[in-house]
Amino acid sequence: MRLTDEEKVMRDGGEGEATAAAMDLLIRYGDALGAEHLCRVRNVAGTMTQPSPVKHKLVKEGGWAKSFAVINLDTDEDVDIPRMKVPTCQLQSGFGPDSVGIAPYPSENVELQTTGESFFGAHGVNILSTCTPYQVGNLPVRGEHVAWMESSAVVYANSVLGARTNCEGTASTGSASLTGRLPCWGNHKDENRYGDALFQVDAPVESFQDWGLLGYYVGDVVQEGRPVLTGDGIGLPELADLKHFGAATATAGGVELFHIPGLTPEAPTVEAAFGGKAVPEAVHFGERERRWAYETLNSQGESGEVDFILLGCPHASLDQLQRIAAALDGKRLHSDTEMWIMTPRALRTIADASGYTEVIERAGAHILTDSCPAMSKAAPDGTRVFASDSAKQVHYLPAILGIEGWFGTLEDCVDAAVTGRWRGELR
Ligand code: F3S
């Protein structure tokens, strides 16, 4: 590993013990990957505050500094934690104070998280508390090397923003936040950013549901590949559509980067998306493949009686909140159903000011921030069957909570919330 003089100073303790531990971790990580040097990073999205049994123990023993040292820097030494060297944000966490009395989530976790936010806020971490930092002002520019966790955020950063990140972990993001460095490998390098699979999209992909179905199919086919999508079926997506599509590719597979020529920033043409190399034979996405994705996602639903509806995975955008409020306006949830809508804290504030929250709560639903049922492993007590418009949540939550799941449109989900019955079908 070639180090610059500044990096050697950090490694040798010139910027303190915590930074030296961070450099040591990054050098070990880079050596294991065969990286020849580190790249400069000025945007880190990681997780520090999310409660867990080991965090409770570490914070009790030595405060949040101890937790950060062990979990985010991989050192058992007692080190002072300096302010973060580069802009760093907290991604999704556990449920926060707004969940009390709504989500069956341990109050000691809420308390722990609140003290963690004070500690890390004082150390220069922006407490965004969302899996969608790009929706609330954390927007790297094209070509920028960043250190992000959270698979749906990573695929969005690489593909839609044209920033460069691998799917990082708690230790590498923690170390990057103190050093502004990461091993230069994988998606940071030009040669790894070209497509390796082509999809010809003929079925119309116009709605939020369509983008989720397409993403689920593409992810299942390519797994960890880099898909390129073309075809007359592709409509003009909104931010929420691309967010849903990327999350679905990273759920059914492990996609970190996709290209849609003419739409995403690194692929002006199909040829450019493949870096001038031979374009592979296309995989077709038509009505049959669309139906396969729909039926696969709905294979975890049996009972038509729904008791929980979850919207906002990845966390809902402002447009989505507005649409949800419009869909619920004047309606009332069935007495046996609950509905939670996940969104970033910052957007909750705007939803409050815009009157969306009032409409949503009048219908009997709740807006919650910071987390989601899959992340916090919590759904309303007694939930047996849930429904969502999110391919990711329907894929994961049945396995995490041992419940049934239905996938459909926002309208299907609102209908289920109001009637207590699942009546969705592919249109
Ligand atoms: Fe976000 Fe939870 Fe979905 S963290 S991407 S809402 S699984």
Residues whose N, C-alpha, C, O or C-beta is under 5 A from the ligand:
A	BS01	F3S	Q92 C131 S152 G312 C313 P314 H315 S371 C372 A374 M375
